[in-house]
């Protein structure tokens, strides 16, 4: 959190960023701001909480960001270690997530984006509640998520897919659970008015051209997950096995990619996909990665290199160095996993007995 630094939001280059809308909303709390652009004006919960705190607006946002930013990886570790992988693998994977400058680091650096962090926490807890089929808790979380951002609502079709693939096909509890969230989203748009910004339809027609951009697809599918972007392809059979048992997660991943067509950013808009990519990475590391001190050291070093950035950091690099180090990190991690996939790591990386990562 310290090394990600803090955005200097008074810099003219950030003058049209949505952080200014969130500051306006917080300053209007406990009332609802009306002179804010769409869709930010509908993302009430984070700025509303910041406005209720007995501190300056900037301090309130920072305190909330630090608190939520600490809670998110702790909850993610518990989620992974409860039933998916061993605590050691869960801890390592959580560290890899923290070192992702786009999916995690950006929201720490731009500490006014507490809605982003709240949405990630909400999605994590929604996945957890859904896997336990605790639909009352799911409904409460979805209601709160609908007041935070649009992304948690993607969990509605995901929940139906999960219910239909479960043995009891309990879709009726899901239907009841999602009604309050849908009503809250609708009422918010009736009570809060704004003639500024883009509605969803305008946003889609503005940004869907990224579908034809190779750079956009690289940033969405590769750059977002550096240095582990290619691991699901390297262990393709394991990836297929994972999604065969968790079709709802594949649906969520596709929906997250689709949701990026409604915004300018690429990597940051892929942040909710952490709930699919990193559990898959954890399962792959535990099931496929040989216990090797050298191998684990290399991928860990690659993750550290991948965190370095020219903007989202307290210690910025030249932009060219960000690109170079990111690609080097991707290459190094990919090479280690390829060695493992084709059985080369035992000879070249030095297998470790019980002292390595538990299987």
C-alpha angles and dihedrals in degrees: 000000000000095000094049087065127197131288116248092223094184089068108113091232088070097045095113097040119122091243088085090056090052092049090052090050092050092050090053093051131150082033121061116252114234101183096070129108125257132283093018093060089066094053094087111154104072099045090039091057091046091052092053093056118100094238138082115288094253094047092049092053091048094050092049092047093051092047096046092039089057095043094051099064092040091054090044091054091051091047092052097042097044096076111332108068141350119285091250093054091042091053093049093047091048090054089051089053092050089052092057103107094198106040096039111004099057093061091050092049094045093046093182089072094084089135088065092053092043090051091052091050090047093051091048092052091044090055089048094048091045093051088054091043090234094153097172090058089043090055093050092049092047090051090054090044092055088059091049107048142326095255098077088061087068085076090072097077089036090057092051091051090049092049093048093051093047118096095249095041090219099184095144095069088049091053091052092045096055097049097082091051093050091048091049092051091049095046091049090058091048095049099041119059131192133166092188130089130012129309117218094270093049091047092051094052090046098051107024090092087083085080087077095046119096090196091056092052090049091051093046100045105024112020093047093063104033127181094020099041097117099043094096089054094046090053094036096154091052089048092052090048090050094051093042087064093039108039090155090064091053089051090051091050092052091048092051091053089049091050090059088071088073096061144047099236123081113186095034092050088055091061095105088060088074086086089066105029100049097044086051089049091049092052091047094050092048097043103034110020116094116231098257127153092204094046094048090045092053096049090045091051089048089053090052091050090049092059094062114105143167095231115012095065145073089235107044125202128205109276091243090058091052090056094043096048093044092053091045090051091049091050094048096048092043091052092052093050091047089052088053094045093055096040096252097120095074091063101033105031101040117244116241123209122221092332095078134069110319116249 
